[in-house]
Amino acid sequence: MIPRLVLGSPRRSGFLVALTVLTLATSMAPTLAGPAIVPTEICDNCFDDDGNTFTDRDDQPICTAPANGALAGLGDESEAKAAIKCQKAIEKASTKFAVTKLGRLSKCVNQAFACIQRKNSDTTCLPKATTACDKQVGAIATDATKLRATLAKACDESQGASVSFANAVLPVTGLGYVAEEGGTPAVHPCAQSFASFTDVADCIVTRHECSIERILLAAAPRAGEMLSALGHDLATDFPCLLDPLTNSGSNGGGLGLADVATQKTAVKCQAAITRSAASFAAGGANIIHKCADEAAACVQITDASQRDACGQKAAPKCQAAVDKFRHVTLNKIFFAVETKCGPLSLVDLNSSSGLGFGATAGRCAQFMLKPDADQRVVELECVAARHFCEDEQLFERQVPRVREYADFLGIQYNNGA
């Protein structure tokens, strides 16, 4: 299976997918003022919106089921090669875009956070940060345009690509994007139907944009406040940073911590957490892509005996990569964060004038996290769990058959369970 880690995630119908780990323990529907309101399940926000204990695409028939071709391929070698080439291009280009956007927004947030914490009386600090951030935000739009062009070159037959939209991109025996077609836009992020590869590309770009904003919010609860301080209208510029149902955003009203030494530590801690988010995304994607590409190549083999032998050969290599990420890479990332954040008290981490993690309690309640005497570790685990869940959303836009491929390889990563 595609690797998860021992941290936390919403429940996923028995599937262990895309670098997420534990299961949703119970329904934690938001408390709303006034008469009881049962919201519709939003199929990609890592939250049990309607409170029925089924999260995102497990909540059917409201949400569409993930692509599953029952290990069948296209039956045409040249068509299969073109489809896999397209899949690899989507993986590489969209992940680069996502990691880059996360880096650009993190720079904005970290610069504004440093101003508020350490130079709150300096009237020139935020204006300078605003100028620098405007360049980063402008570059995101340019990056998105480049991403669409790259996807079109590799996958759009109307632009000269060799892969057939109707025969390979859409079918569940090919790339499986038919399963990404949505219903109501407010419930599912993609178009009601895909008339061309342009619609698929729009779905990929839109979902990557949104997931990165949510990952940023998980890593920096005051992200919305910081970007607003830099002159951005969140509803227009970064709508997925607005999280009204789960109330996981924090707003300190432009205030910082009182102690100078603590302010300095808080700035370093926040920067370390956002850096870790980029490391998670890049490292996890590298593993997912290698495993998914090998699984896709095996599944496209027509002869079932050869297909199974191919999977048995690919699985150990994928397992080794998962184990290394779990036991080496992830530990290094956590250690780096703990080194920078360790000196901060829990009060400073949770305070709205500090890092603002106190506002994430409602969101974290949807995750069963490992018991730990140090609440700071629990909060870090929640950040990772939310990040991993958003990663799952990205991987399913890149490789709609990722869950099917996970089961095919049979990778074990949840303590051997």
Secondary structure as the mmCIF struct_conf table of DSSP 4:
data_model
#
loop_
_struct_conf.conf_type_id
_struct_conf.id
_struct_conf.beg_label_comp_id
_struct_conf.beg_label_asym_id
_struct_conf.beg_label_seq_id
_struct_conf.end_label_comp_id
_struct_conf.end_label_asym_id
_struct_conf.end_label_seq_id
BEND BEND1 VAL A 6 LEU A 7
TURN_TY1_P TURN_TY1_P1 SER A 13 GLY A 14
TURN_TY1_P TURN_TY1_P2 ALA A 18 LEU A 19
BEND BEND2 LEU A 22 LEU A 22
BEND BEND3 THR A 26 THR A 26
HELX_LH_PP_P HELX_LH_PP_P1 ALA A 29 THR A 31
BEND BEND4 ALA A 33 PRO A 35
HELX_LH_PP_P HELX_LH_PP_P2 PRO A 39 ILE A 42
TURN_TY1_P TURN_TY1_P3 CYS A 43 ASP A 44
BEND BEND5 ASN A 45 PHE A 47
TURN_TY1_P TURN_TY1_P4 ASP A 49 ASP A 50
BEND BEND6 GLY A 51 THR A 53
HELX_RH_3T_P HELX_RH_3T_P1 ASP A 56 ASP A 58
BEND BEND7 ASP A 59 ASP A 59
TURN_TY1_P TURN_TY1_P5 GLN A 60 ILE A 62
BEND BEND8 CYS A 63 CYS A 63
HELX_LH_PP_P HELX_LH_PP_P3 THR A 64 ALA A 67
TURN_TY1_P TURN_TY1_P6 ALA A 70 LEU A 71
BEND BEND9 GLY A 75 GLY A 75
HELX_RH_AL_P HELX_RH_AL_P1 GLU A 77 ARG A 118
TURN_TY1_P TURN_TY1_P7 ASN A 120 SER A 121
TURN_TY1_P TURN_TY1_P8 THR A 123 THR A 124
HELX_RH_AL_P HELX_RH_AL_P2 CYS A 125 CYS A 155
HELX_RH_3T_P HELX_RH_3T_P2 GLU A 157 GLN A 159
TURN_TY1_P TURN_TY1_P9 GLY A 160 GLY A 160
BEND BEND10 SER A 162 VAL A 163
HELX_RH_PI_P HELX_RH_PI_P1 PHE A 165 VAL A 169
BEND BEND11 LEU A 170 PRO A 171
TURN_TY1_P TURN_TY1_P10 VAL A 172 LEU A 175
HELX_RH_3T_P HELX_RH_3T_P3 TYR A 177 GLU A 180
BEND BEND12 GLY A 183 THR A 184
TURN_TY1_P TURN_TY1_P11 PRO A 185 VAL A 187
BEND BEND13 HIS A 188 CYS A 190
BEND BEND14 GLN A 192 SER A 193
BEND BEND15 ALA A 195 SER A 196
HELX_RH_AL_P HELX_RH_AL_P3 PHE A 197 ALA A 219
TURN_TY1_P TURN_TY1_P12 PRO A 221 ARG A 222
HELX_RH_AL_P HELX_RH_AL_P4 ALA A 223 ALA A 229
TURN_TY1_P TURN_TY1_P13 LEU A 230 GLY A 231
HELX_RH_AL_P HELX_RH_AL_P5 LEU A 234 ASP A 237
HELX_RH_3T_P HELX_RH_3T_P4 PRO A 239 LEU A 241
TURN_TY1_P TURN_TY1_P14 PRO A 244 ASN A 247
TURN_TY1_P TURN_TY1_P15 GLY A 253 GLY A 254
BEND BEND16 ALA A 258 ALA A 258
HELX_RH_AL_P HELX_RH_AL_P6 VAL A 260 VAL A 299
TURN_TY1_P TURN_TY1_P16 GLN A 300 GLN A 300
BEND BEND17 THR A 302 ASP A 303
HELX_RH_AL_P HELX_RH_AL_P7 ALA A 304 LYS A 324
HELX_RH_PI_P HELX_RH_PI_P2 PHE A 325 THR A 329
HELX_RH_AL_P HELX_RH_AL_P8 LEU A 330 CYS A 341
TURN_TY1_P TURN_TY1_P17 GLY A 342 PRO A 343
BEND BEND18 LEU A 344 LEU A 344
HELX_RH_AL_P HELX_RH_AL_P9 LEU A 346 ASN A 350
BEND BEND19 SER A 351 SER A 351
TURN_TY1_P TURN_TY1_P18 SER A 352 LEU A 355
HELX_RH_3T_P HELX_RH_3T_P5 PHE A 357 THR A 360
HELX_RH_AL_P HELX_RH_AL_P10 ALA A 361 CYS A 364
TURN_TY1_P TURN_TY1_P19 ALA A 365 GLN A 366
BEND BEND20 PHE A 367 PHE A 367
HELX_LH_PP_P HELX_LH_PP_P4 LEU A 369 PRO A 371
BEND BEND21 ALA A 373 ALA A 373
HELX_RH_AL_P HELX_RH_AL_P11 GLN A 375 GLN A 398
TURN_TY1_P TURN_TY1_P20 PRO A 400 ARG A 401
HELX_RH_AL_P HELX_RH_AL_P12 VAL A 402 LEU A 409
TURN_TY1_P TURN_TY1_P21 GLY A 410 GLY A 410
BEND BEND22 ASN A 414 ASN A 414
TURN_TY1_P TURN_TY1_P22 ASN A 415 GLY A 416
#
